[in-house]
């Protein structure tokens, strides 16, 4: 998540930099964060401790 937050704020000032950012975002799987969060919430539906941790992690990147 932190990597996604970092790369999301980077400026693609040329083609090489844009490609570097694209690869980093792909490697960190930033495009799948929402679906992974939903899967965790379903899996740990009754586990308040885990759900609280997921919520706190989300706060770090929003």
PDB file with one MODEL, atoms N, CA, C and O in Angstrom:
MODEL        1
ATOM      1  N   UNK A   1       0.810  -1.192   0.000  1.00  0.00           N
ATOM      2  CA  UNK A   1       0.000   0.000   0.000  1.00  0.00           C
ATOM      3  C   UNK A   1       0.855   1.258   0.000  1.00  0.00           C
ATOM      4  O   UNK A   1       0.562   2.220  -0.710  1.00  0.00           O
ATOM      5  N   UNK A   2       1.895   1.243   0.788  1.00  0.00           N
ATOM      6  CA  UNK A   2       2.759   2.416   0.863  1.00  0.00           C
ATOM      7  C   UNK A   2       3.418   2.667  -0.486  1.00  0.00           C
ATOM      8  O   UNK A   2       3.535   3.813  -0.922  1.00  0.00           O
ATOM      9  N   UNK A   3       3.850   1.593  -1.147  1.00  0.00           N
ATOM     10  CA  UNK A   3       4.441   1.748  -2.478  1.00  0.00           C
ATOM     11  C   UNK A   3       3.444   2.367  -3.439  1.00  0.00           C
ATOM     12  O   UNK A   3       3.807   3.231  -4.237  1.00  0.00           O
ATOM     13  N   UNK A   4       2.213   1.944  -3.374  1.00  0.00           N
ATOM     14  CA  UNK A   4       1.183   2.479  -4.265  1.00  0.00           C
ATOM     15  C   UNK A   4       0.979   3.966  -4.005  1.00  0.00           C
ATOM     16  O   UNK A   4       0.831   4.751  -4.942  1.00  0.00           O
ATOM     17  N   UNK A   5       0.973   4.343  -2.761  1.00  0.00           N
ATOM     18  CA  UNK A   5       0.837   5.744  -2.396  1.00  0.00           C
ATOM     19  C   UNK A   5       2.014   6.547  -2.940  1.00  0.00           C
ATOM     20  O   UNK A   5       1.833   7.641  -3.475  1.00  0.00           O
ATOM     21  N   UNK A   6       3.211   6.002  -2.802  1.00  0.00           N
ATOM     22  CA  UNK A   6       4.418   6.670  -3.297  1.00  0.00           C
ATOM     23  C   UNK A   6       4.352   6.872  -4.805  1.00  0.00           C
ATOM     24  O   UNK A   6       4.481   7.993  -5.297  1.00  0.00           O
ATOM     25  N   UNK A   7       4.150   5.775  -5.535  1.00  0.00           N
ATOM     26  CA  UNK A   7       4.181   5.848  -6.994  1.00  0.00           C
ATOM     27  C   UNK A   7       3.012   6.643  -7.549  1.00  0.00           C
ATOM     28  O   UNK A   7       3.126   7.237  -8.622  1.00  0.00           O
ATOM     29  N   UNK A   8       1.898   6.666  -6.845  1.00  0.00           N
ATOM     30  CA  UNK A   8       0.751   7.442  -7.299  1.00  0.00           C
ATOM     31  C   UNK A   8       1.017   8.935  -7.319  1.00  0.00           C
ATOM     32  O   UNK A   8       0.369   9.673  -8.062  1.00  0.00           O
ATOM     33  N   UNK A   9       1.957   9.383  -6.517  1.00  0.00           N
ATOM     34  CA  UNK A   9       2.294  10.799  -6.461  1.00  0.00           C
ATOM     35  C   UNK A   9       3.478  11.197  -7.319  1.00  0.00           C
ATOM     36  O   UNK A   9       3.849  12.370  -7.358  1.00  0.00           O
ATOM     37  N   UNK A  10       4.075  10.235  -8.009  1.00  0.00           N
ATOM     38  CA  UNK A  10       5.247  10.523  -8.836  1.00  0.00           C
ATOM     39  C   UNK A  10       4.843  11.128 -10.179  1.00  0.00           C
ATOM     40  O   UNK A  10       3.797  10.791 -10.733  1.00  0.00           O
ATOM     41  N   UNK A  11       5.670  12.008 -10.684  1.00  0.00           N
ATOM     42  CA  UNK A  11       5.423  12.696 -11.946  1.00  0.00           C
ATOM     43  C   UNK A  11       6.099  11.958 -13.103  1.00  0.00           C
ATOM     44  O   UNK A  11       7.314  11.760 -13.084  1.00  0.00           O
ATOM     45  N   UNK A  12       5.323  11.552 -14.109  1.00  0.00           N
ATOM     46  CA  UNK A  12       5.918  10.889 -15.280  1.00  0.00           C
ATOM     47  C   UNK A  12       6.419  11.934 -16.281  1.00  0.00           C
ATOM     48  O   UNK A  12       5.783  12.173 -17.307  1.00  0.00           O
ATOM     49  N   UNK A  13       7.559  12.551 -15.975  1.00  0.00           N
ATOM     50  CA  UNK A  13       8.049  13.677 -16.762  1.00  0.00           C
ATOM     51  C   UNK A  13       8.613  13.299 -18.124  1.00  0.00           C
ATOM     52  O   UNK A  13       8.849  14.182 -18.949  1.00  0.00           O
ATOM     53  N   UNK A  14       8.833  12.029 -18.383  1.00  0.00           N
ATOM     54  CA  UNK A  14       9.217  11.577 -19.720  1.00  0.00           C
ATOM     55  C   UNK A  14       8.796  10.116 -19.892  1.00  0.00           C
ATOM     56  O   UNK A  14       8.309   9.491 -18.949  1.00  0.00           O
ATOM     57  N   UNK A  15       8.985   9.576 -21.097  1.00  0.00           N
ATOM     58  CA  UNK A  15       8.518   8.210 -21.379  1.00  0.00           C
ATOM     59  C   UNK A  15       9.198   7.175 -20.493  1.00  0.00           C
ATOM     60  O   UNK A  15       8.559   6.230 -20.031  1.00  0.00           O
ATOM     61  N   UNK A  16      10.498   7.356 -20.255  1.00  0.00           N
ATOM     62  CA  UNK A  16      11.249   6.404 -19.430  1.00  0.00           C
ATOM     63  C   UNK A  16      10.721   6.393 -17.998  1.00  0.00           C
ATOM     64  O   UNK A  16      10.539   5.334 -17.396  1.00  0.00           O
ATOM     65  N   UNK A  17      10.482   7.573 -17.474  1.00  0.00           N
ATOM     66  CA  UNK A  17       9.966   7.681 -16.104  1.00  0.00           C
ATOM     67  C   UNK A  17       8.544   7.115 -16.013  1.00  0.00           C
ATOM     68  O   UNK A  17       8.200   6.441 -15.042  1.00  0.00           O
ATOM     69  N   UNK A  18       7.736   7.388 -17.016  1.00  0.00           N
ATOM     70  CA  UNK A  18       6.374   6.858 -17.036  1.00  0.00           C
ATOM     71  C   UNK A  18       6.395   5.331 -17.027  1.00  0.00           C
ATOM     72  O   UNK A  18       5.588   4.702 -16.343  1.00  0.00           O
ATOM     73  N   UNK A  19       7.306   4.743 -17.778  1.00  0.00           N
ATOM     74  CA  UNK A  19       7.421   3.287 -17.819  1.00  0.00           C
ATOM     75  C   UNK A  19       7.902   2.739 -16.477  1.00  0.00           C
ATOM     76  O   UNK A  19       7.426   1.696 -16.029  1.00  0.00           O
ATOM     77  N   UNK A  20       8.838   3.431 -15.833  1.00  0.00           N
ATOM     78  CA  UNK A  20       9.322   3.018 -14.515  1.00  0.00           C
ATOM     79  C   UNK A  20       8.169   3.024 -13.508  1.00  0.00           C
ATOM     80  O   UNK A  20       8.026   2.092 -12.717  1.00  0.00           O
ATOM     81  N   UNK A  21       7.365   4.060 -13.541  1.00  0.00           N
ATOM     82  CA  UNK A  21       6.219   4.169 -12.632  1.00  0.00           C
ATOM     83  C   UNK A  21       5.207   3.068 -12.923  1.00  0.00           C
ATOM     84  O   UNK A  21       4.705   2.425 -12.001  1.00  0.00           O
ATOM     85  N   UNK A  22       4.908   2.849 -14.199  1.00  0.00           N
ATOM     86  CA  UNK A  22       3.944   1.820 -14.589  1.00  0.00           C
ATOM     87  C   UNK A  22       4.376   0.444 -14.097  1.00  0.00           C
ATOM     88  O   UNK A  22       3.562  -0.317 -13.573  1.00  0.00           O
ATOM     89  N   UNK A  23       5.663   0.126 -14.266  1.00  0.00           N
ATOM     90  CA  UNK A  23       6.177  -1.176 -13.830  1.00  0.00           C
ATOM     91  C   UNK A  23       6.115  -1.319 -12.309  1.00  0.00           C
ATOM     92  O   UNK A  23       5.772  -2.384 -11.797  1.00  0.00           O
ATOM     93  N   UNK A  24       6.444  -0.254 -11.595  1.00  0.00           N
ATOM     94  CA  UNK A  24       6.411  -0.297 -10.131  1.00  0.00           C
ATOM     95  C   UNK A  24       4.986  -0.487  -9.623  1.00  0.00           C
ATOM     96  O   UNK A  24       4.755  -1.253  -8.688  1.00  0.00           O
ATOM     97  N   UNK A  25       4.037   0.203 -10.232  1.00  0.00           N
ATOM     98  CA  UNK A  25       2.626   0.086  -9.849  1.00  0.00           C
ATOM     99  C   UNK A  25       2.126  -1.324 -10.139  1.00  0.00           C
ATOM    100  O   UNK A  25       1.386  -1.904  -9.345  1.00  0.00           O
ATOM    101  N   UNK A  26       2.536  -1.870 -11.279  1.00  0.00           N
ATOM    102  CA  UNK A  26       2.143  -3.239 -11.633  1.00  0.00           C
ATOM    103  C   UNK A  26       2.745  -4.251 -10.659  1.00  0.00           C
ATOM    104  O   UNK A  26       2.060  -5.170 -10.209  1.00  0.00           O
ATOM    105  N   UNK A  27       4.023  -4.080 -10.336  1.00  0.00           N
ATOM    106  CA  UNK A  27       4.705  -5.000  -9.416  1.00  0.00           C
ATOM    107  C   UNK A  27       4.058  -4.970  -8.027  1.00  0.00           C
ATOM    108  O   UNK A  27       3.920  -6.009  -7.380  1.00  0.00           O
ATOM    109  N   UNK A  28       3.669  -3.791  -7.579  1.00  0.00           N
ATOM    110  CA  UNK A  28       3.050  -3.637  -6.255  1.00  0.00           C
ATOM    111  C   UNK A  28       1.565  -4.029  -6.266  1.00  0.00           C
ATOM    112  O   UNK A  28       0.917  -4.055  -5.220  1.00  0.00           O
ATOM    113  N   UNK A  29       1.046  -4.326  -7.438  1.00  0.00           N
ATOM    114  CA  UNK A  29      -0.355  -4.740  -7.608  1.00  0.00           C
ATOM    115  C   UNK A  29      -1.335  -3.678  -7.096  1.00  0.00           C
ATOM    116  O   UNK A  29      -2.352  -3.995  -6.479  1.00  0.00           O
ATOM    117  N   UNK A  30      -1.007  -2.429  -7.364  1.00  0.00           N
ATOM    118  CA  UNK A  30      -1.827  -1.320  -6.887  1.00  0.00           C
ATOM    119  C   UNK A  30      -3.240  -1.337  -7.461  1.00  0.00           C
ATOM    120  O   UNK A  30      -4.178  -0.884  -6.805  1.00  0.00           O
ATOM    121  N   UNK A  31      -3.401  -1.850  -8.664  1.00  0.00           N
ATOM    122  CA  UNK A  31      -4.721  -1.868  -9.292  1.00  0.00           C
ATOM    123  C   UNK A  31      -5.678  -2.849  -8.631  1.00  0.00           C
ATOM    124  O   UNK A  31      -6.885  -2.790  -8.868  1.00  0.00           O
ATOM    125  N   UNK A  32      -5.156  -3.748  -7.807  1.00  0.00           N
ATOM    126  CA  UNK A  32      -6.024  -4.762  -7.202  1.00  0.00           C
ATOM    127  C   UNK A  32      -6.267  -4.529  -5.709  1.00  0.00           C
ATOM    128  O   UNK A  32      -6.825  -5.393  -5.033  1.00  0.00           O
ATOM    129  N   UNK A  33      -5.859  -3.381  -5.194  1.00  0.00           N
ATOM    130  CA  UNK A  33      -6.007  -3.128  -3.756  1.00  0.00           C
ATOM    131  C   UNK A  33      -7.455  -3.184  -3.288  1.00  0.00           C
ATOM    132  O   UNK A  33      -7.743  -3.763  -2.241  1.00  0.00           O
ATOM    133  N   UNK A  34      -8.363  -2.594  -4.044  1.00  0.00           N
ATOM    134  CA  UNK A  34      -9.769  -2.586  -3.623  1.00  0.00           C
ATOM    135  C   UNK A  34     -10.342  -3.995  -3.546  1.00  0.00           C
ATOM    136  O   UNK A  34     -11.022  -4.344  -2.581  1.00  0.00           O
ATOM    137  N   UNK A  35     -10.065  -4.805  -4.568  1.00  0.00           N
ATOM    138  CA  UNK A  35     -10.611  -6.170  -4.556  1.00  0.00           C
ATOM    139  C   UNK A  35      -9.950  -7.014  -3.471  1.00  0.00           C
ATOM    140  O   UNK A  35     -10.603  -7.870  -2.875  1.00  0.00           O
ATOM    141  N   UNK A  36      -8.666  -6.784  -3.207  1.00  0.00           N
ATOM    142  CA  UNK A  36      -7.987  -7.516  -2.137  1.00  0.00           C
ATOM    143  C   UNK A  36      -8.541  -7.114  -0.776  1.00  0.00           C
ATOM    144  O   UNK A  36      -8.688  -7.952   0.114  1.00  0.00           O
ATOM    145  N   UNK A  37      -8.846  -5.832  -0.620  1.00  0.00           N
ATOM    146  CA  UNK A  37      -9.446  -5.365   0.636  1.00  0.00           C
ATOM    147  C   UNK A  37     -10.805  -6.030   0.856  1.00  0.00           C
ATOM    148  O   UNK A  37     -11.104  -6.486   1.960  1.00  0.00           O
ATOM    149  N   UNK A  38     -11.614  -6.085  -0.177  1.00  0.00           N
ATOM    150  CA  UNK A  38     -12.930  -6.717  -0.070  1.00  0.00           C
ATOM    151  C   UNK A  38     -12.806  -8.197   0.266  1.00  0.00           C
ATOM    152  O   UNK A  38     -13.589  -8.723   1.057  1.00  0.00           O
ATOM    153  N   UNK A  39     -11.828  -8.870  -0.331  1.00  0.00           N
ATOM    154  CA  UNK A  39     -11.617 -10.293  -0.047  1.00  0.00           C
ATOM    155  C   UNK A  39     -11.218 -10.497   1.412  1.00  0.00           C
ATOM    156  O   UNK A  39     -11.692 -11.428   2.064  1.00  0.00           O
ATOM    157  N   UNK A  40     -10.347  -9.627   1.925  1.00  0.00           N
ATOM    158  CA  UNK A  40      -9.947  -9.722   3.333  1.00  0.00           C
ATOM    159  C   UNK A  40     -11.136  -9.483   4.258  1.00  0.00           C
ATOM    160  O   UNK A  40     -11.292 -10.170   5.267  1.00  0.00           O
ATOM    161  N   UNK A  41     -11.969  -8.509   3.910  1.00  0.00           N
ATOM    162  CA  UNK A  41     -13.143  -8.217   4.737  1.00  0.00           C
ATOM    163  C   UNK A  41     -14.112  -9.397   4.763  1.00  0.00           C
ATOM    164  O   UNK A  41     -14.711  -9.686   5.799  1.00  0.00           O
ATOM    165  N   UNK A  42     -14.266 -10.075   3.634  1.00  0.00           N
ATOM    166  CA  UNK A  42     -15.140 -11.265   3.606  1.00  0.00           C
ATOM    167  C   UNK A  42     -14.521 -12.405   4.412  1.00  0.00           C
ATOM    168  O   UNK A  42     -15.200 -13.062   5.201  1.00  0.00           O
ATOM    169  N   UNK A  43     -13.227 -12.626   4.203  1.00  0.00           N
ATOM    170  CA  UNK A  43     -12.546 -13.745   4.858  1.00  0.00           C
ATOM    171  C   UNK A  43     -12.540 -13.593   6.379  1.00  0.00           C
ATOM    172  O   UNK A  43     -12.730 -14.567   7.108  1.00  0.00           O
ATOM    173  N   UNK A  44     -12.322 -12.371   6.849  1.00  0.00           N
ATOM    174  CA  UNK A  44     -12.188 -12.128   8.289  1.00  0.00           C
ATOM    175  C   UNK A  44     -13.395 -11.368   8.849  1.00  0.00           C
ATOM    176  O   UNK A  44     -13.253 -10.565   9.771  1.00  0.00           O
ATOM    177  N   UNK A  45     -14.558 -11.619   8.301  1.00  0.00           N
ATOM    178  CA  UNK A  45     -15.790 -10.916   8.664  1.00  0.00           C
ATOM    179  C   UNK A  45     -16.017 -10.823  10.171  1.00  0.00           C
ATOM    180  O   UNK A  45     -16.443  -9.776  10.658  1.00  0.00           O
ATOM    181  N   UNK A  46     -15.749 -11.866  10.901  1.00  0.00           N
ATOM    182  CA  UNK A  46     -16.000 -11.864  12.335  1.00  0.00           C
ATOM    183  C   UNK A  46     -14.795 -11.530  13.193  1.00  0.00           C
ATOM    184  O   UNK A  46     -14.870 -11.611  14.419  1.00  0.00           O
ATOM    185  N   UNK A  47     -13.687 -11.156  12.573  1.00  0.00           N
ATOM    186  CA  UNK A  47     -12.448 -10.917  13.313  1.00  0.00           C
ATOM    187  C   UNK A  47     -12.164  -9.414  13.389  1.00  0.00           C
ATOM    188  O   UNK A  47     -11.526  -8.846  12.502  1.00  0.00           O
ATOM    189  N   UNK A  48     -12.645  -8.783  14.456  1.00  0.00           N
ATOM    190  CA  UNK A  48     -12.516  -7.334  14.606  1.00  0.00           C
ATOM    191  C   UNK A  48     -11.063  -6.870  14.564  1.00  0.00           C
ATOM    192  O   UNK A  48     -10.769  -5.819  13.995  1.00  0.00           O
ATOM    193  N   UNK A  49     -10.165  -7.628  15.149  1.00  0.00           N
ATOM    194  CA  UNK A  49      -8.755  -7.245  15.194  1.00  0.00           C
ATOM    195  C   UNK A  49      -8.175  -7.123  13.773  1.00  0.00           C
ATOM    196  O   UNK A  49      -7.483  -6.155  13.458  1.00  0.00           O
ATOM    197  N   UNK A  50      -8.462  -8.102  12.937  1.00  0.00           N
ATOM    198  CA  UNK A  50      -7.968  -8.078  11.558  1.00  0.00           C
ATOM    199  C   UNK A  50      -8.627  -6.947  10.775  1.00  0.00           C
ATOM    200  O   UNK A  50      -7.951  -6.213  10.054  1.00  0.00           O
ATOM    201  N   UNK A  51      -9.931  -6.807  10.915  1.00  0.00           N
ATOM    202  CA  UNK A  51     -10.644  -5.762  10.186  1.00  0.00           C
ATOM    203  C   UNK A  51     -10.178  -4.368  10.597  1.00  0.00           C
ATOM    204  O   UNK A  51     -10.092  -3.470   9.760  1.00  0.00           O
ATOM    205  N   UNK A  52      -9.881  -4.188  11.872  1.00  0.00           N
ATOM    206  CA  UNK A  52      -9.338  -2.908  12.333  1.00  0.00           C
ATOM    207  C   UNK A  52      -7.981  -2.635  11.693  1.00  0.00           C
ATOM    208  O   UNK A  52      -7.691  -1.505  11.301  1.00  0.00           O
ATOM    209  N   UNK A  53      -7.150  -3.674  11.588  1.00  0.00           N
ATOM    210  CA  UNK A  53      -5.828  -3.523  10.971  1.00  0.00           C
ATOM    211  C   UNK A  53      -5.956  -3.162   9.493  1.00  0.00           C
ATOM    212  O   UNK A  53      -5.211  -2.321   8.991  1.00  0.00           O
ATOM    213  N   UNK A  54      -6.890  -3.791   8.805  1.00  0.00           N
ATOM    214  CA  UNK A  54      -7.129  -3.474   7.392  1.00  0.00           C
ATOM    215  C   UNK A  54      -7.581  -2.020   7.259  1.00  0.00           C
ATOM    216  O   UNK A  54      -7.122  -1.305   6.368  1.00  0.00           O
ATOM    217  N   UNK A  55      -8.463  -1.591   8.126  1.00  0.00           N
ATOM    218  CA  UNK A  55      -8.937  -0.210   8.104  1.00  0.00           C
ATOM    219  C   UNK A  55      -7.827   0.790   8.366  1.00  0.00           C
ATOM    220  O   UNK A  55      -7.761   1.831   7.712  1.00  0.00           O
ATOM    221  N   UNK A  56      -6.955   0.486   9.315  1.00  0.00           N
ATOM    222  CA  UNK A  56      -5.836   1.380   9.621  1.00  0.00           C
ATOM    223  C   UNK A  56      -4.859   1.448   8.456  1.00  0.00           C
ATOM    224  O   UNK A  56      -4.326   2.515   8.150  1.00  0.00           O
ATOM    225  N   UNK A  57      -4.626   0.319   7.808  1.00  0.00           N
ATOM    226  CA  UNK A  57      -3.736   0.304   6.642  1.00  0.00           C
ATOM    227  C   UNK A  57      -4.316   1.161   5.525  1.00  0.00           C
ATOM    228  O   UNK A  57      -3.585   1.880   4.843  1.00  0.00           O
ATOM    229  N   UNK A  58      -5.609   1.085   5.343  1.00  0.00           N
ATOM    230  CA  UNK A  58      -6.262   1.882   4.299  1.00  0.00           C
ATOM    231  C   UNK A  58      -6.131   3.375   4.593  1.00  0.00           C
ATOM    232  O   UNK A  58      -5.942   4.174   3.676  1.00  0.00           O
ATOM    233  N   UNK A  59      -6.230   3.752   5.862  1.00  0.00           N
ATOM    234  CA  UNK A  59      -6.096   5.157   6.248  1.00  0.00           C
ATOM    235  C   UNK A  59      -4.725   5.719   5.878  1.00  0.00           C
ATOM    236  O   UNK A  59      -4.600   6.912   5.605  1.00  0.00           O
ATOM    237  N   UNK A  60      -3.710   4.880   5.868  1.00  0.00           N
ATOM    238  CA  UNK A  60      -2.358   5.332   5.549  1.00  0.00           C
ATOM    239  C   UNK A  60      -2.219   5.806   4.110  1.00  0.00           C
ATOM    240  O   UNK A  60      -1.359   6.632   3.807  1.00  0.00           O
ATOM    241  N   UNK A  61      -3.050   5.292   3.233  1.00  0.00           N
ATOM    242  CA  UNK A  61      -2.905   5.621   1.816  1.00  0.00           C
ATOM    243  C   UNK A  61      -4.021   6.508   1.279  1.00  0.00           C
ATOM    244  O   UNK A  61      -4.039   6.822   0.089  1.00  0.00           O
ATOM    245  N   UNK A  62      -4.937   6.911   2.127  1.00  0.00           N
ATOM    246  CA  UNK A  62      -6.011   7.778   1.636  1.00  0.00           C
ATOM    247  C   UNK A  62      -5.863   9.173   2.156  1.00  0.00           C
ATOM    248  O   UNK A  62      -6.680  10.039   1.844  1.00  0.00           O
TER     249      UNK A  62
ENDMDL
END
